[in-house]
């Protein structure tokens, strides 16, 4: 594939990721996005070099929705980095079931990390065990939905998108075998 086609494909994937995020958010379905599955699966299958694609798409969509870049955006980026590190821990012989479960754990890690970050740095949370529980379960009273909705939607989306990726993308072991001609 030549560089022009590769660039067009890359832009198309980024645009699709942004459209999926905006489409879900416009329907009030918060955190229903493929990013958790993408960071986990890409880190497992391809390592770090492909993670730039969902990272760029996420930052573009986040800055468009928020009106620009802000310091708090470090938290979700750190969350995605943790998901990618988690994905790299799986051996290439891991079963599809363990990869599926691993991606759900990755989405849960993201949820816990970002809500702890909010608890620590958002002055509206009381710095107590009750404030931490509020950050992890209900969120702030002014929020449109409780924070557990985000976890529910993230787990549903991660289940769906990970299943799609596991069905349609070959494992590294199979890819390597397919690329090396058999010796007679």
WOJOPE-V830558 format. One record per backbone hydrogen bond with DSSP energy under -0.5 kcal/mol. NH is the residue of the N-H (numbers start at 0). CO is the residue of the C=O. E is the energy in kcal/mol with one decimal. If there is no record, write none. Layout:
# WOJOPE-V830558
{{NH & CO & E} {NH & CO & E}}
This chain:
# WOJOPE-V830558
{{5 & 1 & -2.4} {6 & 2 & -2.5} {7 & 3 & -2.3} {8 & 4 & -2.6} {9 & 5 & -2.5} {10 & 6 & -2.5} {11 & 7 & -2.4} {12 & 8 & -2.4} {13 & 9 & -2.4} {14 & 10 & -2.6} {15 & 11 & -2.4} {16 & 12 & -2.5} {17 & 13 & -2.3} {18 & 14 & -2.6} {19 & 15 & -2.6} {20 & 16 & -1.9} {21 & 17 & -2.6} {22 & 18 & -2.8} {23 & 19 & -2.2} {24 & 20 & -2.5} {25 & 21 & -2.6} {26 & 22 & -0.8} {26 & 23 & -0.7} {27 & 24 & -1.8} {28 & 23 & -2.6} {29 & 27 & -1.0} {31 & 28 & -1.1} {32 & 30 & -1.3} {37 & 33 & -2.6} {38 & 34 & -2.8} {39 & 35 & -2.0} {40 & 36 & -3.1} {41 & 37 & -2.8} {42 & 38 & -1.6} {43 & 39 & -2.0} {44 & 40 & -3.1} {45 & 41 & -2.6} {46 & 41 & -1.0} {46 & 42 & -0.6} {49 & 46 & -0.5} {50 & 47 & -1.2} {51 & 48 & -0.6} {52 & 49 & -1.2} {53 & 49 & -0.6} {54 & 50 & -1.8} {55 & 51 & -2.7} {56 & 52 & -2.1} {57 & 53 & -2.6} {58 & 54 & -2.5} {59 & 55 & -2.5} {60 & 56 & -2.5} {61 & 57 & -2.9} {62 & 58 & -2.5} {63 & 59 & -2.2} {64 & 60 & -2.3} {65 & 61 & -1.9} {66 & 62 & -1.1} {67 & 62 & -2.0} {72 & 69 & -1.5} {73 & 70 & -2.0} {74 & 71 & -1.4} {75 & 71 & -0.5} {76 & 72 & -1.5} {77 & 73 & -2.7} {78 & 74 & -2.4} {79 & 75 & -2.5} {80 & 76 & -2.1} {81 & 77 & -2.3} {82 & 78 & -2.0} {83 & 79 & -2.4} {84 & 80 & -2.6} {85 & 81 & -2.4} {86 & 82 & -2.6} {87 & 83 & -1.9} {88 & 84 & -0.5} {88 & 85 & -1.3} {89 & 86 & -1.2} {93 & 90 & -2.5} {98 & 94 & -2.1} {99 & 95 & -2.5} {100 & 96 & -2.5} {101 & 97 & -2.5} {102 & 98 & -2.2} {103 & 99 & -1.6} {104 & 100 & -2.2} {105 & 101 & -2.3} {106 & 102 & -2.1} {107 & 103 & -1.9} {108 & 104 & -2.6} {109 & 105 & -2.2} {110 & 106 & -2.2} {111 & 107 & -2.7} {112 & 108 & -2.9} {113 & 109 & -2.7} {114 & 110 & -2.0} {115 & 111 & -2.3} {116 & 112 & -2.3} {117 & 113 & -2.0} {118 & 114 & -2.3} {119 & 115 & -2.6} {120 & 116 & -2.3} {121 & 117 & -2.4} {122 & 120 & -0.7} {124 & 121 & -1.9} {127 & 125 & -2.2} {131 & 127 & -2.2} {132 & 128 & -2.4} {133 & 129 & -2.3} {134 & 130 & -2.3} {135 & 131 & -2.2} {136 & 132 & -1.7} {137 & 132 & -0.5} {137 & 133 & -0.6} {138 & 133 & -4.3} {142 & 139 & -1.8} {147 & 136 & -2.0} {148 & 145 & -1.5} {149 & 145 & -0.6} {149 & 146 & -0.8} {150 & 146 & -1.4} {151 & 147 & -2.6} {152 & 148 & -2.9} {153 & 149 & -2.6} {154 & 150 & -2.6} {155 & 151 & -2.3} {156 & 152 & -2.8} {157 & 153 & -2.7} {158 & 154 & -2.2} {159 & 155 & -2.4} {160 & 156 & -3.1} {161 & 157 & -2.4} {162 & 158 & -2.1} {163 & 159 & -2.1} {164 & 160 & -2.4} {165 & 161 & -3.0} {166 & 162 & -1.9} {167 & 163 & -2.4} {168 & 164 & -2.2} {174 & 170 & -2.4} {175 & 171 & -2.6} {176 & 172 & -2.1} {177 & 173 & -2.5} {178 & 174 & -1.6} {179 & 175 & -1.3} {180 & 178 & -0.6}}
